[in-house]
Amino acid sequence: MPVVTQTREPVSAYVAVGANLGDAIASVTQALQDLSGLPQTHVEAVSSLYRSAPYQAEGPAFINAVAHIRTGLNAPDLLSALQAMEQRAGRVRSHLNAPRTLDLDILFYGDAKLQSSWLTLPHPRWLERAFVLLPLQEVAPHKVVQVMLHAVAHQEIEKLV
């Protein structure tokens, strides 16, 4: 009897991409391109790049973006793939909020709600961060309303041309 492989219906997910060490623009741009190379994953849309002052983090300014993807990977496998991308980019987790060569966070994975020691969905601090909300608004305007942007208006951030 032949083996039947179940295929998973792709899920819409949003990934925050950031970096503030080395050539951060090149690192974020490369990561956005590399997302399409993940198994069973297609990049639907990518936001503009933004420069932001560190918020709840250390070091120089960050370069940030958000990607909308469709993926057949389950949430834990997507997280593992993103962490592997961070490692390949030289990410070292020396301490909480340390500067980083690449940071990839799952903001949303479909409508999943999950809280564990390794993954919380939606991302627990997405509403607190201008560097998430502004690029997210570009790729998912239905997820960001004006009152959210007003709440983070004091954070330094600029869209790169």
C-alpha positions in Angstrom: 0.0 0.0 0.0 1.5 3.4 -1.0 2.3 5.9 1.7 0.1 9.0 1.6 1.7 12.2 2.8 -0.7 14.6 4.3 -0.2 18.1 3.0 -1.0 21.0 5.3 -3.1 23.9 4.1 -0.8 27.0 4.1 -1.3 29.4 7.0 -1.0 33.1 6.8 1.7 34.3 9.1 3.6 37.6 9.8 7.3 37.8 10.7 9.0 40.8 12.2 12.6 41.1 10.9 15.2 43.3 12.6 18.9 43.9 13.1 21.2 46.4 14.7 24.7 45.0 14.4 26.9 44.9 11.3 25.3 45.9 8.0 21.8 45.8 9.4 20.2 46.9 6.1 21.9 44.1 4.2 21.0 41.6 7.0 17.3 42.5 7.0 17.1 42.6 3.2 18.8 39.2 2.9 16.5 37.7 5.6 13.4 38.9 3.8 14.7 37.2 0.6 15.6 34.0 2.5 12.1 33.6 3.9 11.0 32.5 0.5 13.5 29.7 0.7 11.9 28.1 3.7 10.2 24.8 3.0 6.5 25.1 2.0 6.7 28.9 2.4 5.8 31.7 0.0 6.4 35.4 0.7 3.2 37.3 0.0 4.3 40.9 0.9 7.2 42.7 2.5 7.0 46.1 4.1 9.4 49.0 3.6 12.5 49.2 5.8 12.4 51.3 8.9 15.1 52.7 11.2 14.2 52.9 14.8 15.9 53.8 18.1 16.4 50.7 20.3 13.2 50.1 22.3 13.5 47.7 25.2 16.8 46.8 23.7 20.5 47.9 23.6 22.9 49.1 21.0 22.7 51.2 17.9 19.6 51.9 15.8 17.7 49.0 14.4 16.6 48.3 10.8 13.1 46.7 10.8 10.5 45.3 8.5 7.6 42.9 8.5 6.9 40.1 6.0 3.6 38.4 5.3 4.1 34.8 4.4 2.0 31.7 3.7 3.5 28.6 5.1 2.8 24.9 5.4 5.2 24.7 8.3 3.6 24.4 11.7 4.4 27.1 14.2 7.2 25.2 16.1 8.8 24.3 12.8 8.6 27.8 11.5 10.1 29.1 14.7 13.0 26.6 14.4 13.6 27.6 10.8 13.7 31.3 11.8 16.1 30.6 14.6 18.3 28.7 12.2 18.3 31.7 9.9 19.4 33.9 12.9 22.2 31.5 13.7 23.5 31.6 10.1 23.5 35.4 10.3 25.7 35.2 13.4 23.1 35.9 16.1 24.5 35.4 19.6 22.1 35.4 22.5 24.5 36.7 25.2 21.8 38.3 27.3 18.2 39.6 27.1 17.7 42.5 24.7 21.4 42.3 23.5 22.2 43.9 20.2 21.7 41.4 17.3 22.9 40.7 13.8 19.4 39.4 13.0 16.1 39.0 14.9 13.1 37.1 13.5 9.9 37.0 15.5 6.6 35.3 14.6 4.0 38.0 15.2 0.9 36.0 14.1 0.4 32.5 12.9 -3.1 32.3 11.4 -5.5 32.8 14.3 -3.4 30.7 16.7 -3.3 31.6 20.3 -0.4 29.8 22.1 1.5 30.4 25.3 4.5 28.3 26.1 8.0 28.7 27.3 9.3 28.7 23.7 6.6 30.5 21.7 3.7 32.8 22.4 1.2 33.7 19.7 0.3 36.3 18.9 3.7 37.9 19.8 3.2 39.3 23.4 4.6 42.7 22.7 3.6 43.5 19.2 1.2 46.3 20.3 3.9 48.1 22.2 6.4 48.6 19.4 6.3 51.2 16.6 8.9 49.2 14.8 6.3 46.4 14.4 3.1 48.4 14.0 4.3 50.7 11.2 5.7 48.0 8.9 2.8 45.7 9.8 0.3 48.4 8.8 1.8 48.3 5.3 1.4 44.5 4.8 -1.7 44.0 6.9 -3.7 47.3 7.3 -6.6 45.4 8.8 -4.5 44.5 11.8 -3.4 48.0 12.8 -5.8 50.8 13.8 -5.0 54.4 14.5 -5.3 54.2 18.3 -2.5 51.6 18.2 -0.2 53.9 16.3 -1.1 56.8 18.7 0.0 54.7 21.6 3.6 54.3 20.2 3.9 57.7 18.6 6.6 58.7 21.2 9.0 56.0 19.8 11.7 57.2 17.4 11.2 55.6 14.0 11.6 56.6 10.3 10.7 54.9 7.1 13.8 54.5 4.8 13.4 55.5 1.2 
